[in-house]
Amino acid sequence: MPLCLLKLIMKINAAIQLLPLKTSDERYSVIDKAIALIQNSRLHYKVCPFETVVEGSSEAVYQLIRQIQEETLKNNCDELILNIKIHAANRDLSFEEKLEKY
């Protein structure tokens, strides 16, 4: 398999933090809707106090980030900040690998 195709199917981890700035909804309801998108994505995820971490193919993760941005802006939020941290490698990455010693 060519290396470029191999990279597309490798699992990455991404931490997604949504900060709604201008919204007519209560801020936590905007965040709850974003978490619902993550839950419906079928990606492995973990909700944390300051961000939600997801694990999946780079294509699926990037698609999810775009969906969160677009859906949030369409639904009563005029401005937002998305803080994204991505961990990628030439191999699959998993939550378990990072947390096994704890």
C-alpha positions in Angstrom: 0.0 0.0 0.0 1.4 3.5 -0.9 2.6 5.5 2.1 0.1 8.3 1.4 -2.8 5.9 1.6 -1.4 4.3 4.7 -1.3 7.7 6.5 -5.0 8.3 5.7 -6.1 5.2 7.5 -3.8 5.6 10.6 -5.6 6.5 13.8 -4.8 10.0 15.2 -5.9 11.7 18.5 -7.4 15.1 18.6 -8.4 17.3 21.6 -11.3 19.6 20.6 -12.2 22.6 22.7 -15.1 24.7 21.6 -15.5 28.2 23.0 -18.7 29.9 21.9 -18.2 33.7 21.8 -21.3 35.2 20.4 -24.4 33.0 20.9 -28.1 33.6 21.6 -28.1 30.2 23.3 -26.7 29.4 26.7 -23.0 28.5 26.2 -23.2 25.1 27.7 -26.1 24.1 25.4 -23.9 25.0 22.4 -21.1 22.8 23.8 -23.7 20.0 24.5 -24.7 20.1 20.8 -21.0 19.8 19.8 -20.6 16.8 22.1 -23.7 15.2 20.6 -22.0 15.5 17.1 -19.0 13.8 18.6 -21.1 11.0 20.1 -22.9 10.5 16.8 -19.6 10.4 14.8 -18.9 6.8 16.1 -15.4 7.8 16.9 -13.8 6.7 20.2 -14.0 9.7 22.4 -13.6 10.9 26.0 -15.3 14.0 27.4 -13.0 15.9 29.8 -13.6 19.1 31.8 -11.9 21.5 29.3 -12.0 19.5 26.0 -13.2 16.3 24.4 -10.6 14.0 23.0 -11.4 11.8 19.9 -9.5 9.0 18.2 -10.0 7.9 14.6 -8.7 8.1 11.1 -7.4 11.5 10.2 -10.1 11.9 7.5 -12.9 11.2 10.0 -11.4 13.4 12.7 -10.9 16.4 10.4 -14.4 15.9 9.0 -15.8 15.9 12.5 -13.9 19.2 13.4 -15.3 20.8 10.3 -18.8 19.6 11.1 -18.6 21.0 14.6 -17.5 24.4 13.3 -20.2 24.5 10.6 -23.1 23.2 12.7 -22.2 25.5 15.6 -22.1 28.6 13.4 -25.4 27.6 11.8 -27.2 27.1 15.1 -27.4 30.4 17.1 -23.7 30.9 17.5 -22.2 33.8 15.4 -18.6 33.5 16.6 -16.5 30.7 18.1 -13.0 29.6 18.9 -12.0 26.0 18.2 -8.8 25.0 19.9 -7.5 21.8 18.4 -4.5 19.7 19.4 -3.6 16.8 17.1 -1.3 13.9 17.7 -0.4 12.0 14.5 2.3 9.5 13.7 3.3 6.9 11.1 1.4 4.3 13.2 -2.0 4.0 14.9 -2.3 6.1 18.1 -4.6 5.1 21.0 -5.9 6.5 24.3 -4.8 3.3 26.0 -1.2 3.7 24.9 -1.0 7.2 26.5 -2.8 6.2 29.7 -1.6 2.6 30.3 0.9 3.6 33.1 -1.9 5.3 35.0 
